[in-house]
Amino acid sequence: MGKSLDEIRKLMEDQVPFNRHLGVIVDELRPGFARFLIPFRNEFIGDTRRPALHGGIISALIDTCGGAAVWTHFSKEDRISTVDIRVDYLRPGPDDGIIAESEVQRVGNRVGVVHTRVYSAKDKDTIIAEGRAVYNIRRVQS
């Protein structure tokens, strides 16, 4: 299967400074799937009138969760990097935690394609954003 799920969890939660700053929590990992969450913090508000999360927090979660879903198919030494990401913001980001669920749509030797949905931690039936990302896979020769 490639990179162990525990290694991905540790990397995403503890070893990436930006993820630590956001408070990323890996909720579930399995081959081709990842569920991550970011707890709400006041510093993440982008629109104080509503209040609503800044779109950058949502897109960062989509990118991070999607990359991890692809990485479940590869080895510890291989590298995954974002080539393209598209985010559709469907509703304002809630002033509570957000959850992203990423599913790999296609994975090859060099490219992975992922679809991600983001919803409120309090209301899993209401999608607040959807994303599609393409990741470059650099296989390390052993």
N, CA, C and O of each residue as an XYZ file, in Angstrom:
568
protein
N       0.818     -1.184      0.000
C       0.000      0.000      0.000
C       0.864      1.249      0.000
O       0.395      2.296     -0.447
N       2.055      1.196      0.460
C       2.897      2.380      0.463
C       3.092      2.922      1.851
O       3.215      2.177      2.823
N       3.117      4.213      1.925
C       3.393      4.916      3.175
C       2.398      4.456      4.230
O       1.191      4.401      3.991
N       2.935      4.125      5.412
C       2.030      3.642      6.454
C       1.114      4.772      6.907
O       1.501      5.940      6.920
N      -0.078      4.409      7.267
C      -1.063      5.402      7.685
C      -0.602      6.154      8.919
O      -0.868      7.349      9.049
N       0.087      5.471      9.830
C       0.617      6.149     11.019
C       1.672      7.183     10.649
O       1.750      8.244     11.269
N       2.488      6.877      9.636
C       3.495      7.841      9.188
C       2.839      9.080      8.592
O       3.287     10.200      8.837
N       1.791      8.885      7.819
C       1.079     10.029      7.240
C       0.455     10.866      8.350
O       0.558     12.093      8.342
N      -0.186     10.208      9.295
C      -0.810     10.922     10.420
C       0.225     11.769     11.157
O       0.002     12.953     11.413
N       1.350     11.158     11.493
C       2.393     11.877     12.238
C       2.924     13.055     11.427
O       3.099     14.153     11.957
N       3.178     12.822     10.145
C       3.676     13.889      9.283
C       2.683     15.046      9.232
O       3.061     16.200      9.435
N       1.430     14.744      8.966
C       0.423     15.789      8.782
C       0.101     16.546     10.071
O      -0.126     17.755     10.034
N       0.079     15.863     11.188
C      -0.276     16.526     12.449
C       0.913     17.179     13.144
O       0.772     18.249     13.734
N       2.080     16.548     13.080
C       3.194     16.976     13.932
C       4.386     17.577     13.205
O       5.092     18.410     13.773
N       4.627     17.175     11.965
C       5.892     17.537     11.335
C       5.793     18.659     10.306
O       6.822     19.154      9.845
N       4.605     19.064      9.942
C       4.435     20.185      9.005
C       4.044     21.415      9.831
O       2.940     21.459     10.375
N       4.935     22.419      9.933
C       4.648     23.573     10.792
C       3.325     24.273     10.480
O       2.608     24.665     11.401
N       2.991     24.436      9.203
C       1.733     25.104      8.848
C       0.534     24.320      9.361
O      -0.417     24.907      9.878
N       0.574     23.006      9.224
C      -0.524     22.172      9.726
C      -0.642     22.277     11.241
O      -1.748     22.328     11.779
N       0.497     22.309     11.930
C       0.468     22.481     13.395
C      -0.175     23.818     13.746
O      -0.975     23.900     14.678
N       0.177     24.867     12.997
C      -0.398     26.193     13.239
C      -1.923     26.173     13.069
O      -2.652     26.792     13.844
N      -2.386     25.458     12.052
C      -3.832     25.360     11.815
C      -4.529     24.434     12.803
O      -5.743     24.519     12.986
N      -3.761     23.545     13.443
C      -4.357     22.570     14.355
C      -4.977     21.389     13.639
O      -5.939     20.801     14.132
N      -4.432     21.028     12.465
C      -4.966     19.919     11.666
C      -4.989     18.631     12.481
O      -4.000     18.269     13.119
N      -6.122     17.948     12.452
C      -6.288     16.650     13.119
C      -6.671     15.628     12.058
O      -7.619     15.826     11.298
N      -5.917     14.532     12.019
C      -6.231     13.438     11.099
C      -7.251     12.548     11.794
O      -6.939     11.893     12.789
N      -8.465     12.525     11.270
C      -9.547     11.763     11.885
C      -9.613     10.335     11.353
O      -9.861      9.394     12.107
N      -9.386     10.180     10.034
C      -9.440      8.839      9.437
C      -8.558      8.793      8.202
O      -8.525      9.736      7.411
N      -7.849      7.691      8.047
C      -7.039      7.425      6.853
C      -7.229      5.980      6.454
O      -7.200      5.080      7.293
N      -7.422      5.767      5.167
C      -7.403      4.421      4.608
C      -6.984      4.578      3.155
O      -6.988      5.699      2.646
N      -6.631      3.526      2.483
C      -6.162      3.673      1.111
C      -7.155      4.449      0.234
O      -8.303      4.043      0.053
N      -6.677      5.571     -0.301
C      -7.498      6.382     -1.187
C      -8.486      7.306     -0.510
O      -9.304      7.926     -1.190
N      -8.439      7.422      0.818
C      -9.400      8.246      1.550
C      -8.726      8.895      2.752
O      -7.893      8.286      3.422
N      -9.107     10.157      3.013
C      -8.639     10.848      4.217
C      -9.756     11.741      4.743
O     -10.503     12.341      3.970
N      -9.860     11.820      6.063
C     -10.775     12.759      6.714
C      -9.956     13.546      7.736
O      -9.404     12.981      8.681
N      -9.890     14.852      7.528
C      -9.140     15.747      8.410
C     -10.105     16.781      8.971
O     -11.152     17.055      8.385
N      -9.735     17.357     10.124
C     -10.522     18.464     10.643
C      -9.619     19.553     11.171
O      -8.476     19.314     11.559
N     -10.161     20.753     11.176
C      -9.498     21.909     11.776
C     -10.474     22.507     12.775
O     -11.570     22.919     12.397
N     -10.088     22.559     14.053
C     -10.943     23.193     15.056
C     -11.030     24.709     14.805
O     -10.090     25.317     14.293
N     -12.150     25.295     15.167
C     -12.351     26.732     14.988
C     -11.466     27.525     15.942
O     -11.289     27.166     17.105
N     -10.916     28.619     15.409
C     -10.219     29.623     16.222
C     -10.621     30.991     15.689
O     -10.806     31.157     14.483
N     -10.756     31.964     16.571
C     -11.162     33.309     16.155
C     -10.228     33.906     15.109
O     -10.661     34.691     14.265
N      -8.944     33.536     15.159
C      -7.975     34.071     14.197
C      -8.272     33.628     12.772
O      -7.728     34.200     11.828
N      -9.117     32.628     12.596
C      -9.440     32.097     11.270
C     -10.610     32.821     10.604
O     -10.957     32.512      9.463
N     -11.218     33.771     11.296
C     -12.360     34.491     10.740
C     -11.883     35.438      9.645
O     -10.948     36.216      9.837
N     -12.545     35.355      8.496
C     -12.220     36.229      7.374
C     -13.277     37.288      7.143
O     -13.004     38.306      6.506
N     -14.474     37.068      7.647
C     -15.577     38.020      7.514
C     -16.190     38.185      8.896
O     -16.934     37.323      9.363
N     -15.871     39.301      9.546
C     -16.329     39.521     10.923
C     -17.816     39.852     11.000
O     -18.403     39.782     12.080
N     -18.433     40.209      9.879
C     -19.855     40.559      9.908
C     -20.741     39.349     10.125
O     -21.835     39.485     10.672
N     -20.298     38.162      9.709
C     -21.165     36.968      9.781
C     -21.053     36.246     11.109
O     -22.135     36.056     11.664
N     -20.051     35.835     11.691
C     -18.667     35.684     11.236
C     -18.526     34.421     10.382
O     -19.281     33.461     10.536
N     -17.547     34.446      9.484
C     -17.300     33.296      8.607
C     -15.800     33.061      8.479
O     -15.003     33.997      8.533
N     -15.435     31.801      8.310
C     -14.031     31.448      8.134
C     -13.455     32.076      6.874
O     -14.158     32.281      5.885
N     -12.180     32.374      6.930
C     -11.457     32.824      5.746
C     -11.366     31.660      4.761
O     -11.113     30.524      5.162
N     -11.569     31.938      3.484
C     -11.517     30.895      2.463
C     -10.178     30.187      2.391
O     -10.117     29.026      1.987
N      -9.107     30.861      2.775
C      -7.784     30.239      2.758
C      -7.669     29.074      3.729
O      -6.935     28.120      3.469
N      -8.382     29.142      4.837
C      -8.386     28.034      5.798
C      -9.053     26.819      5.155
O      -8.571     25.694      5.283
N     -10.153     27.057      4.474
C     -10.881     25.969      3.811
C     -10.035     25.357      2.700
O      -9.928     24.134      2.604
N      -9.433     26.197      1.863
C      -8.632     25.661      0.752
C      -7.381     24.954      1.256
O      -6.956     23.966      0.658
N      -6.786     25.435      2.336
C      -5.617     24.748      2.906
C      -5.993     23.352      3.391
O      -5.230     22.403      3.213
N      -7.168     23.229      4.002
C      -7.614     21.914      4.465
C      -7.883     20.988      3.280
O      -7.545     19.805      3.333
N      -8.481     21.506      2.223
C      -8.724     20.700      1.022
C      -7.406     20.191      0.451
O      -7.289     19.013      0.113
N      -6.425     21.061      0.342
C      -5.128     20.689     -0.226
C      -4.409     19.655      0.634
O      -3.890     18.668      0.114
N      -4.378     19.873      1.918
C      -3.679     18.974      2.837
C      -4.339     17.603      2.898
O      -3.659     16.579      2.830
N      -5.640     17.585      3.023
C      -6.378     16.324      3.114
C      -6.279     15.547      1.801
O      -6.092     14.330      1.812
N      -6.404     16.241      0.679
C      -6.310     15.588     -0.622
C      -4.941     14.981     -0.871
O      -4.836     13.862     -1.374
N      -3.897     15.712     -0.522
C      -2.543     15.186     -0.688
C      -2.307     13.939      0.138
O      -1.656     12.998     -0.316
N      -2.832     13.930      1.346
C      -2.688     12.750      2.209
C      -3.417     11.551      1.618
O      -2.917     10.428      1.682
N      -4.593     11.780      1.043
C      -5.343     10.673      0.431
C      -4.536     10.034     -0.699
O      -4.505      8.810     -0.825
N      -3.888     10.855     -1.518
C      -3.038     10.323     -2.589
C      -1.852      9.569     -1.998
O      -1.490      8.493     -2.474
N      -1.256     10.139     -0.965
C      -0.039      9.563     -0.383
C      -0.272      8.169      0.189
O       0.678      7.402      0.341
N      -1.505      7.833      0.505
C      -1.767      6.487      1.037
C      -1.424      5.393      0.036
O      -1.319      4.225      0.408
N      -1.249      5.755     -1.222
C      -0.929      4.776     -2.268
C       0.571      4.623     -2.523
O       0.973      3.792     -3.337
N       1.406      5.413     -1.838
C       2.817      5.446     -2.189
C       3.722      5.214     -0.987
O       3.264      5.135      0.153
N       5.019      5.109     -1.268
C       5.983      4.787     -0.217
C       6.425      6.032      0.545
O       6.172      7.163      0.131
N       7.080      5.792      1.651
C       7.562      6.852      2.532
C       8.487      7.818      1.795
O       8.478      9.018      2.068
N       9.273      7.304      0.877
C      10.261      8.125      0.188
C       9.676      8.941     -0.963
O      10.259      9.950     -1.360
N       8.547      8.524     -1.494
C       7.947      9.231     -2.623
C       7.431     10.598     -2.179
O       7.125     10.806     -1.005
N       7.340     11.521     -3.125
C       6.913     12.885     -2.824
C       5.640     13.226     -3.589
O       5.460     12.840     -4.744
N       4.760     13.963     -2.910
C       3.492     14.398     -3.490
C       3.475     15.928     -3.445
O       3.748     16.518     -2.399
N       3.160     16.573     -4.566
C       3.051     18.034     -4.573
C       1.836     18.453     -5.409
O       1.468     17.785     -6.375
N       1.240     19.548     -5.021
C       0.036     20.040     -5.683
C       0.389     20.684     -7.021
O       1.261     21.549     -7.095
N      -0.300     20.251     -8.075
C      -0.141     20.836     -9.402
C      -1.252     21.854     -9.645
O      -1.004     22.943    -10.163
N      -2.472     21.493     -9.270
C      -3.623     22.345     -9.533
C      -4.675     22.073     -8.467
O      -4.868     20.935     -8.039
N      -5.348     23.134     -8.050
C      -6.437     22.963     -7.085
C      -7.560     23.932     -7.451
O      -7.321     25.086     -7.806
N      -8.766     23.438     -7.355
C      -9.950     24.257     -7.603
C     -10.855     24.110     -6.385
O     -11.111     23.002     -5.914
N     -11.329     25.240     -5.888
C     -12.228     25.224     -4.739
C     -13.502     25.967     -5.113
O     -13.453     27.098     -5.598
N     -14.636     25.325     -4.885
C     -15.936     25.969     -5.028
C     -16.475     26.210     -3.623
O     -16.758     25.268     -2.884
N     -16.614     27.481     -3.267
C     -17.161     27.851     -1.964
C     -18.674     27.926     -2.110
O     -19.191     28.799     -2.807
N     -19.376     27.024     -1.460
C     -20.825     26.917     -1.623
C     -21.606     27.695     -0.577
O     -22.711     28.170     -0.839
N     -21.023     27.822      0.613
C     -21.651     28.542      1.721
C     -20.550     29.174      2.561
O     -19.396     28.757      2.472
N     -20.885     30.172      3.375
C     -19.869     30.742      4.259
C     -19.330     29.679      5.221
O     -20.072     28.815      5.688
N     -18.048     29.759      5.503
C     -17.450     28.840      6.471
C     -17.989     29.126      7.859
O     -18.002     30.281      8.287
N     -18.431     28.108      8.568
C     -19.071     28.299      9.871
C     -18.067     28.698     10.947
O     -16.861     28.497     10.806
N     -18.600     29.269     12.025
C     -17.725     29.614     13.149
C     -17.664     28.446     14.133
O     -17.869     28.604     15.336
N     -17.377     27.278     13.581
C     -17.064     26.087     14.372
C     -16.046     25.290     13.558
O     -15.583     25.776     12.526
N     -15.701     24.140     13.972
C     -14.709     23.352     13.247
C     -15.197     22.933     11.877
O     -16.399     22.855     11.623
N     -14.232     22.661     10.986
C     -14.581     22.160      9.655
C     -13.917     20.805      9.428
O     -12.843     20.517      9.957
N     -14.585     19.994      8.632
C     -14.115     18.640      8.323
C     -14.018     18.510      6.812
O     -14.905     18.949      6.081
N     -12.931     17.901      6.352
C     -12.760     17.605      4.927
C     -12.679     16.102      4.745
O     -12.029     15.403      5.522
N     -13.344     15.614      3.711
C     -13.241     14.209      3.315
C     -12.759     14.164      1.877
O     -13.404     14.703      0.978
N     -11.622     13.518      1.666
C     -11.011     13.435      0.341
C     -11.018     12.006     -0.159
O     -10.666     11.076      0.566
N     -11.428     11.844     -1.416
C     -11.412     10.529     -2.065
C     -10.609     10.619     -3.352
O     -10.824     11.507     -4.177
N      -9.682      9.684     -3.508
C      -8.890      9.619     -4.727
C      -9.792      9.144     -5.863
O     -10.445      8.106     -5.755
N      -9.821      9.906     -6.943
C     -10.611      9.548     -8.120
C      -9.789      8.736     -9.111
O     -10.294      7.830     -9.775
N      -8.499      9.089     -9.192
C      -7.588      8.367    -10.069
C      -6.176      8.554     -9.543
O      -5.796      9.640     -9.106
N      -5.414      7.485     -9.593
C      -4.008      7.571     -9.215
C      -3.197      6.765    -10.220
O      -3.522      5.619    -10.531
N      -2.147      7.381    -10.715
C      -1.250      6.720    -11.656
C       0.170      6.788    -11.126
O       0.386      7.031     -9.938
N       1.130      6.574    -11.999
C       2.528      6.624    -11.580
C       3.029      8.038    -11.338
O       3.970      8.241    -10.570
N       2.401      9.031    -11.994
C       2.883     10.403    -11.877
C       1.842     11.409    -11.415
O       2.195     12.509    -10.991
N       0.564     11.054    -11.491
C      -0.497     12.016    -11.193
C      -1.594     11.355    -10.366
O      -1.979     10.211    -10.612
N      -2.090     12.101     -9.379
C      -3.255     11.679     -8.609
C      -4.319     12.765     -8.670
O      -3.995     13.952     -8.619
N      -5.583     12.372     -8.778
C      -6.702     13.310     -8.830
C      -7.628     12.999     -7.659
O      -7.983     11.845     -7.417
N      -8.010     14.043     -6.941
C      -8.782     13.877     -5.709
C      -9.984     14.816     -5.705
O      -9.900     15.949     -6.180
N     -11.100     14.335     -5.165
C     -12.284     15.157     -4.922
C     -12.456     15.270     -3.409
O     -12.370     14.275     -2.690
N     -12.699     16.498     -2.933
C     -12.832     16.742     -1.492
C     -14.103     17.526     -1.219
O     -14.462     18.440     -1.961
N     -14.776     17.154     -0.142
C     -15.936     17.903      0.357
C     -15.612     18.403      1.755
O     -14.983     17.709      2.555
N     -16.056     19.623      2.030
C     -15.838     20.227      3.345
C     -17.193     20.573      3.938
O     -18.063     21.128      3.266
N     -17.352     20.236      5.206
C     -18.596     20.549      5.895
C     -18.299     20.960      7.329
O     -17.195     20.761      7.835
N     -19.306     21.538      7.970
C     -19.193     21.977      9.356
C     -19.143     20.770     10.283
O     -19.810     19.763     10.045
N     -18.355     20.880     11.330
C     -18.289     19.804     12.321
C     -19.644     19.601     13.001
O     -19.926     18.513     13.503
N     -20.480     20.634     13.021
C     -21.789     20.535     13.670
C     -22.908     20.097     12.728
O     -23.974     19.678     13.180
N     -22.666     20.194     11.411
C     -23.722     19.878     10.447
C     -23.117     19.185      9.230
O     -22.758     19.830      8.245
N     -23.011     17.882      9.315
C     -22.352     17.115      8.256
C     -23.187     16.996      6.987
O     -22.687     16.532      5.963
N     -24.436     17.404      7.040
C     -25.300     17.317      5.866
C     -25.197     18.539      4.954
O     -25.691     18.514      3.827
N     -24.561     19.599      5.433
C     -24.454     20.826      4.654
C     -23.019     21.017      4.186
O     -22.128     21.328      4.977
N     -22.812     20.827      2.887
C     -21.482     20.995      2.304
C     -21.204     22.490      2.164
O     -22.013     23.220      1.591
N     -20.064     22.949      2.683
C     -19.719     24.368      2.566
C     -18.743     24.635      1.426
O     -18.661     25.757      0.927
N     -17.999     23.605      1.012
C     -17.073     23.767     -0.116
C     -16.764     22.403     -0.717
O     -16.841     21.371     -0.049
N     -16.413     22.433     -1.996
C     -15.930     21.237     -2.675
C     -14.652     21.608     -3.394
O     -14.486     22.734     -3.864
N     -13.760     20.652     -3.472
C     -12.503     20.907     -4.157
C     -12.099     19.742     -5.032
O     -12.457     18.591     -4.786
N     -11.347     20.077     -6.056
C     -10.754     19.072     -6.927
C      -9.295     19.454     -7.045
O      -8.970     20.603     -7.340
N      -8.417     18.494     -6.815
C      -6.988     18.789     -6.874
C      -6.258     17.721     -7.665
O      -6.645     16.552     -7.692
N      -5.190     18.163     -8.306
C      -4.309     17.277     -9.054
C      -2.945     17.356     -8.385
O      -2.426     18.442     -8.124
N      -2.379     16.197     -8.115
C      -1.092     16.114     -7.422
C      -0.062     15.421     -8.300
O      -0.358     14.425     -8.961
N       1.153     15.963     -8.298
C       2.280     15.330     -8.962
C       2.884     14.310     -8.001
O       3.039     14.575     -6.809
N       3.213     13.164     -8.528
C       3.818     12.103     -7.726
C       5.232     11.898     -8.238
O       5.442     11.553     -9.401
N       6.188     12.111     -7.367
C       7.584     11.865     -7.726
C       8.046     10.615     -7.013
O       8.288     10.619     -5.806
N       8.163      9.555     -7.771
C       8.583      8.267     -7.216
C      10.092      8.272     -7.037
O      10.837      8.618     -7.954
N      10.527      7.891     -5.866
C      11.957      7.787     -5.587
C      12.392      6.377     -5.932
O      11.820      5.399     -5.449
N      13.403      6.283     -6.766
C      13.920      4.969     -7.161
C      14.716      4.363     -6.017
O      15.524      5.045     -5.387
N      14.488      3.078     -5.746
C      15.238      2.426     -4.674
C      16.381      1.628     -5.220
O      17.123      1.009     -4.457
